[in-house]
Amino acid sequence: MPDEGFIRPSAPPTLRELAMVLFRQRGVLVGVFSLVVAGTILYMMVGNQYQARMKILVRRGRVDAPVTAQENAPVDLARMALTDEELNSEVELLQDDDVLRKVVESTGLANQDWLHFLRAHQDPPARIERASRRLATRLQVEPVKKTNLISVSYSSTDPAQAAKVLRTLGNVYLEKHAEVHRPEGESHFFAQQLGDSQSQLEVARNSLLLFNQTHHVVMAAQQRDLTLARLSESDASYRQTIVDLEETKTRVHELERQVATLPERTTTQVRTADNPELLKALKSSLLDLQLKRTQLLDKFEPTHRLVQEVEQQISQAKAAIDGETLSPVRDETTDKNPNFEWAKTELQQDQVRLRGLEERASALNREVVAYREMAQQLSNAASTQDDLIETKKAAQQNYLLYVKKLEEARIDDAMDERGIVNVAIAEHPVAPALPAWSAWALLSVGLLGAVVSGTAAAFAADYLDPAFRTPQDVQLYLRVPVLASLPRKTSAAKRLSHGAGVS
């Protein structure tokens, strides 16, 4: 058959043409169908799988002791809930090569290879690795959505073997989980640090005790503050004494000036004598003149001659009264001047007080200097003592911290030895009583697969067959007219209207 001009039909095939293809390749169809059905029945008889299941709960049952420099590490509330990364980490840990190898060694899966006779000279590590790879392909591990559970399933032809593999996997996984999540050497590390911190604490205590005995101090900071308070009081008293001293000096100078200027005697009594009858008459006359003036003003103007005369008389009467008052008879008595005596007495007292203030100022000055020196010494001692106390406190805090951490590590080790970890087997595996696929389901799937496989094989065989089957094929592919066609068999011509060979 020539290849040039070979063109496939572009029109879609009809149902009749499809049926003709299946009928022409009925041998291939029946053969493939029978082969698939036979394989399905054989699988149902000897190769049916039993699937065991196990579920693991991942929780935050406890938090491992953090290796920190704090006595009480703050709780990270943001990490109280499990994250997808942590759940996926546990999934990967279940599929770890080390875990699978231990499962293979414990269950003897390495000796259950069907082709072991072909690998008779293979060493045990190779068989174990091959079996662990085969176990990894048949093991299904996946987290359950929206939960903290991990679902693990394993299929085997032996239901007891499937359950045993999952139980062994769970035990090995718990050991691996504790090994991974618990850092090694915590107890030894904390015990070593506890010994070192105890030695540092003893050295700090001895240094502080020796310093106190050498400098004769107990609490240098408090003694310094008390000395500073006394220094402040003494300094305030000294300054006040200086003020009082200057004030007293000023008083002494002023009193000396007053004593020098004040007279020793002063007039104590002055008596005056006058003429009471004359004053009475003058005052009576003055009153009459004032009344007369008032009456005249009611009748005349102030410039009238009569009013002017009365005012002149009133002035004369007042002058007479004033003259009589200013020239009385005087009688004076003198005595010691009290101001002079007071100034003299105060001067003597202030002179005595001045000498006392001078002595007090000198004593307070010496006291201030002594307190200042003592405060300086105590300040230096307090600084050194504070450093020693801080060193002692730091050593004591480290010692208490490592005591607490060592106890936490010891408790965690004890809890790990008893299997108290952050994961638990929520659903233990049991040997399944029924296979993973029922007989009817397998048979249905096998029949469906046989039909699909047979049909596909028939169409493939027909597609690969290069023979022309109808005159239309000749006209279509060779583009030449068909003059005549003869059927191969009479029975075939009755069944196929167009099935014929080309002559």
Sequence and secondary structure as in RCSB ss.txt:
>XXXX:A:sequence
MPDEGFIRPSAPPTLRELAMVLFRQRGVLVGVFSLVVAGTILYMMVGNQYQARMKILVRRGRVDAPVTAQENAPV
DLARMALTDEELNSEVELLQDDDVLRKVVESTGLANQDWLHFLRAHQDPPARIERASRRLATRLQVEPVKKTNLI
SVSYSSTDPAQAAKVLRTLGNVYLEKHAEVHRPEGESHFFAQQLGDSQSQLEVARNSLLLFNQTHHVVMAAQQRD
LTLARLSESDASYRQTIVDLEETKTRVHELERQVATLPERTTTQVRTADNPELLKALKSSLLDLQLKRTQLLDKF
EPTHRLVQEVEQQISQAKAAIDGETLSPVRDETTDKNPNFEWAKTELQQDQVRLRGLEERASALNREVVAYREMA
QQLSNAASTQDDLIETKKAAQQNYLLYVKKLEEARIDDAMDERGIVNVAIAEHPVAPALPAWSAWALLSVGLLGA
VVSGTAAAFAADYLDPAFRTPQDVQLYLRVPVLASLPRKTSAAKRLSHGAGVS
>XXXX:A:secstr
   TT     S   HHHHHHHHHHTHHHHHHHHHHHHHHHHHHHHH   EEEEEEEEE          SSSS   
 GGGSS  HHHHHHHHHHHT HHHHHHHHHHHTGGG  TTGGGGTT  HHHHHHHHHHHHHHHEEEEE TTSSEE
EEEEEESSHHHHHHHHHHHHHHHHHHHHHHHS TTHHHHHHHHHHHHHHHHHHHHHHHHHHHHHHT S HHHHHH
HHHHHHHHHHHHHHHHHHHHHHHHHHHHHHHHHHHHS SEEEEEEEEE  HHHHHHHHHHHHHHHHHHHHHHHHS
 TTSHHHHHHHHHHHHHHHHHHHHHHS EEEEEEEE HHHHHHHHHHHHHHHHHHHHHHHHHHHHHHHHHHHHHH
HHHHHHHHHHHHHHHHHHHHHHHHHHHHHHHHHHHHHHHHHHTT  SEEEEE     SS SS HHHHHHHHHHHH
HHHHHHHHHHHHHH     SHHHHHHHH      EE S HHHHHH SS  EE 
